[in-house]
Amino acid sequence: MEVARAIGVDIGGSGIKAAVVDVRTGVLVGERVRVPTPQPSTPDAVLAAAAALVEQLGAGLPVGVGVPGVVLGGVVMSAANIDAEWIGFDVRDALAGRFGVCSVLNDADAAGLAEMRFGAAAGHPGVVLMLTLGTGIGSALFAGGLLVPNTEFGHIEIRGKDGERRASAGARERRGLSYKRWAPLLEEYLRRIDALVWPDLIILGGGVSKRADRFLGLIDVRPPVMPAALLNGAGIVGAAVRAAEQDDGSPGVT
């Protein structure tokens, strides 16, 4: 039976967001709920906060969770912007007892799936790179509509530092930079990525995407660069779609 709705949860370094999603259209159903990410951001603390949001939205729907780290078989393998206790932690197993159908994937991969299905890259046949600009930089790479999971392009080195430490939205805020002063750092990062991946399209997501008019015009790179059409809700939508497709027995790709 086709699943029409699912709950998407997007765990970030600074906030946890969730909503019910109509997975046929990518539209949020009702309100989006959010809480700050607990500090320290241990698995127990974060998943308790995420579970409270899911219960607030209503039980009985498939649940998809996006995590800011590499996820293999439901197990988190890296943790750049959350507590190191996440490394080796089986999120899917921890949540399955609470929610029944539960899928777990990298948060940027979730956002990219949503943009490929419903957003700025819908129907795009080439190489698409989704970058989520938040506390760090998440990345999702697609070729011919298919996801190459768990890329970590936020950690490409630029001038001796991880790219995300120079060009993320979090770095802009920590350094108190205006969008005008931040744009050259983001451009340098995008040029470096372009030289390695040569995408046909770059999509910028994360909370800063809703302010794209303040900085996109200041950036000059080879491939077209577009803000995420689903803005900061892309991760929620993609996580929900993945959960619904798992429940329906389909593969969960675009």
Secondary structure, DSSP 8 states (H G I E B T S, - for coil): ----EEEEEEE-SSEEEEEEEETTTTEEEEEEEEEE--SS--HHHHHHHHHHHHHHH-SSS-EEEEESS-EETTEE---SSS-GGGTT-BHHHHHHHHHSSEEEEEHHHHHHHHHHHHSTTTT--SEEEEEEESSSEEEEEEETTEEETT--GGG-EETTEEHHHHHSHHHHHHHT--HHHHHHHHHHHHHHHHHHH--SEEEEESGGGGGGGGTGGG---SS-EEE-TTGGGHHHHHHHHHHHHHHTT-----
